[in-house]
Structures are given as structure tokens and as C-alpha cells.
Amino acid sequence: MNKSFSMELAGRTLTVDVGRVAAQANGAALMHYGDTVVLSTATASNKPREGIDFFPLSVEYEEKLYAVGKIPGGFIKREGKASENAVLTSRVIDRPMRPLFPKDYRNDVTLNNLVLCVDQDCSPEVTAMLGSAIATCISDIPFDGPTASTMVGMVDGELVFNPTSVQREKSTLALTVASTKDKVIMIEAGANELPEDKMIEAIFAAHEVNQKIIEFIDQIVAEVGKSKHSYVVCDTPAELYTDMVDFVTPEAMEAAVFTDEKQVREENIRQITDKLVARYEEEHPEWLPLLGEAIYKFEKKTVRKMILKDQKRPDGRKIDQIRRLAAEVDVLPRTHGSGMFTRGQTQVLTITTLGALAEIQRLDGIDANDKSKRYMHHYNFPSYSVGETKPSRGPGRREIGHGALAEKALVPVLPSEEEFPYAIRTVSEVLESNGSTSQGSICASTLSLMAAGVPIKAMVAGISVGLVTGESDDDYILLTDIQGLEDFFGDMDFKVAGTHNGITAIQMDIKIHGLTREIIEKAIYQTKVARTQILDEVMAPVISEPRTEVGPYSPKIVQIKIDPSKIGEVVGQRGKTINAIIDQTGVKIDITDEGAVSVCGVDKESIQKAIDIIKMIVTEFEEGQTYTGKVVSIKEFGAFIEFAPGKEGMVHISKISKQRVEHVEDVLTLGDVVKVVCLGQDKMGRISFSMKDVQQ
């Protein structure tokens, strides 16, 4: 039976159709927000997947260009692999949904969001987040929802919810908040150095909006929701766990994990595992396939008890202590800029490359506001960084997500195109990993950009805070600078990047059913203290401000402004003039519709020569002004002089020399470089020149 439900959301109508399409999915919701239409479905397998110790959830966000009236480019003319925006949206849908499924559920679940139509004022991303929550809530898949999501912008200092296209262009904040009935479960933000108190205000303003959406979802579930199906519980047998703990002992497990060296800890756990395998090979061979998950559970309980009850971290640090820090620049001699940041056993090297504006990334997606990217941040996480061996298959979703987070953190401090007319690419290579490499890449990238001579407005650093919770909301502990083990066994990874003035990016991942306001506020302020320490004590002593010039191996770019009506003269017919300038000087030239001309070259002399030629082309000849040109054509009545590609003038035979000239060839030959003076317009209105009247 087809049923439709509607509510007003941020001044626009949100409508959910249930039963109209995709009837064979476990749950399906056809979402309408304004004129944006997204089909969200939730499906689950009938049986658990064997041989795994995790919940196999897949989230897909499919962008179709027909949704914005476009035909895909290229030869194939159909959508290919997911765009970067689609990957990032899939991740942001996943993060608030995953914690609400049962911990012991092993059935495959896929949440699919098909973007069918886009109204630029109504975000398809938010629509898909709500659609996934609704489709799962009304399905028979076990899920402890609902969850609701809202985007927040800030225009002229005022908060706006689910901002329109125009508002997003003006906004100094791009915040997405997901909530359950009581708590905040996901935060994703990019901001223009927003103070901590303002960020907290925006988060909980969105949380209030989410409560109205949750009431709406509850009404839908009450009318059309299915009963949740039973499932095979996948947990460690109690008999195995008890025997293992008695054999190993909690004290031995605590001793095994208590070290600041990741490799030592892993070796200790391997030795415990070998002893258990030897114990059970004959007595209980049926336990061997379950041993890995049992050891994981034992190790997790040990680490959490150490932190929460004993306030003892596995590496011996204080609760708010950052690991050993180091920073350096100019690691690589010939790149345009390089910086390396080390935090404990996490080490990231970032390389900056500068290019002409023609090298910016062109985007062809469903968001009309996103047409190009001048700054590109890429993040690579090779297997050797964690001591493993596997072939590289290109960036996965995690790498794309971490690169985008660092990019988001740094964009607010980058110079404008007018201030620094370069395309900028930074690549973060993770050399060693033991927690929070994304924040390490932000620190390394700041160092690299400054070393490259990019005049960023302020230094940016990032840090992560973790969380271990007990039985109640008041029983918790926050950990500054979590290492891999604390992230793995903890409840939260709260990443915050910013400057001394405020926050530029947030990403919050949690494994529990939400956070209270108290925890969020403390975490945000705890990251501020930590990042201030990193900025002042580690990064500033290495390089306190951007270099005043780009390096010797970087391209040099000079930008001038010309009258837009003169652009055609510089370009020439079919690009003939501009190509001639490029051939003569070896530079790259970019011209905007507004008349901004960027000249890029490897040396200043070539750049200046190209600029002089362009200025000559766009400047009107002045009577009495002296010019230098090359003889390009000789006629009986005179010679034609080229001052710049496409710009010529004629010297009459009578104006070549003070002596009588019988033939032009007696004085001039093709290719001669001569000086002439402009005589102004002749009787025919043509500009004439003279060689003999040039003052020596």
C-alpha cells in the first residue's frame, strides 16, 4: 500500500513515499525535498556471512547526471566509478547509521541511495541521509534508530538550516549534524576559523531541528514499520572466553598491551595467541576459528578497564598528554615544498606542487556550485606504514575521506587567486601509522605550504580526542591524541583542526549511541589546548611564517589585468597570437573572462618578455612614443614592422633614412630589429611610423 508523509523542514516540504517503488527491498523510501528526489533502500541478507568478526555494512550514494539534465562526458557516455563527492557522502551516511545496528549482527546490509532529481536549493546529501534512516527504520532489519540529520550554514553571522545554493556560496560554515532522540551521533564540519563556542551553538541548534525530524520518522514507523527479524547471534562462547581468561590471566594481558611500541604489543599478543592455539588444538579444535574474536574481546576489555578505572593508558601517558612531536621542512631538495610531521609512531610527509591556473581540477557533478578545485589535497596510506604487505590498488574510501578532511581544514587559510595565482596540490604520504594520520597530514601540509612560499593566512594544526565510556553518561574519560589501540578499542575519534583563532574542520566518528553535550564541549576545548601546543611548541619554531617567494624549482607566475575587450587581440584568430607568444617565450598563459592574465614560466626573464608582448598588444600606439620591432615584410613602398604577434605597423620608404633610399632592401632585410617612432595617424587614418625621426 502506497502511503505518503510530509513535514515542513527549513522552509521547504519534505515528503516520504512508502510502498510506491522498490517493494522487494527490506525497506524503501522515495524522498522528496523540494524538487530533489532520492530513492533510499535498505536490504539485508537472510543469513550471516561466515568467517568474519565485523558487521558487513555497505553504503552507496549514486549520483546520476540525468538528475541535473546532463549527459556524461567522454566516449562511453555513462556514469563510471563514484565521484569523490559520492564517496564522501556515502561515508557521512555510514557514520551515524553503523553504531545503531546490533554489535553481534553479521548479515550483509546495503543502504543504497539513488539520486534521481536535484533541486540545487535542497541538498540531495541530506535527503539521502534522512532516506537511509527512514528506509532502515521501517524495514525488518534490526536497528536502534531513528537518526536524523541537518546541515547548518552561517551567513552574515546567522545560522541557516539546510542552506540554499546561494546561502551555501556565502556561508562561512558547512556543518552536518546527525542525532538520535537524546544525543548527537555524528558531526562533520568545515568552517572559516569559527570560535569553539559558536561551533557548539551551531551543533546543538541542529540537534534541536533533528528532534522534530525524529518525531516525524516515529510517526512513519508507527504506521508502516515492519517487525524486526530475528538473527543468528555471533558472539564468543562463554565457555571459551572464561577458559581463555583463566589460562592467560588479566595481569598477563595487561602486561602484554602496556607498551608505547606498537610492534612490541603486537608481538606480545602473537605469543599469547600461539599459546592458546597450542592449548586448544587437541582439547577444543572447534574453538580455533573463534579464537581471534575472543582474544580481541579480552584485549578490548583489558584496555578499557586500564583507561577508565585505573586511568592508565597503554603507553603510559597522562590522559591529556600528546606523544613525542617533531616537525621539519625542506625534506626533499627539488620539490616545490615539503614538510614532515611526526607524532609518536605516526609520521606524515607532505609534498606541495604549484602549477598554472590552467591545471586546476575541473568538476562535472550534480552540485552547480562545485565547478572546479584550485586546491587539491591527496592522502596515501601504504601498507608498509603499518608493517603489512599488500599491493597498492589506488586510493580507497578511507584515503579519499582523509584527503578531503585535510583539504577542508586548509582551504579557509589559503590565499585568494588574486593574491596567489597558482593551482596548488598537496600530497600526504603516510610513512608510519599509529593513530590519527589525517590530523598529522594537516600539520605536515601546513609546514609544506609555508615552505613552498604559499602565503597562507594562519598555521593550521589538527589533533584527535578519544573516549572510553562506562555504564552511565557520567562515567567516561577523554583521551588527548589517541593512538591506534585506543581508537580501535575506544568509543570515539573526535578530530578537530584549526588555527589559533578557531576551528576549520571537524570529523567525529563514534561506536556508541551518541554523545552528551558535556562530552562534546569538553572534547572540543580539549582539542584546542592540544592544537595550540602543537602550533606554538612544534611547528612555529621550525617555520613561523610562509616564505616570501616560491622556491627556485617552482614555476613563477605574474598576473596582470587587461581590458576584457582586448582579450580577443591577445588570443588572436584561432589562438594564433597567444600561441605565438608561448612559442617565443616558453611560458604558459591563462586568461579569465574578467581580463586577468596569468603568465607562468620557469624564469623571470621569459615571464617579463611575455608580459611586455601582451602589454604591447593591448596598448594603443601613442604619437611620439618609440617602439622596437622586427621587419617581417618588405614592399616597394616601405617595410612592415611587427611589435608583437598580431600587431604590426608600416614605415614608408621616405621615413626609413635621412638619406634618399632608392630601394627598401638597400637598408632593411627581413628579421632586422629596428627602433621606430609613432607619427600618429596619416590622412587615411592609419598609424604611421618613422625610423629616421627616432632620437638617438
Disulfide bonds with the S-S distance in Angstrom:
none
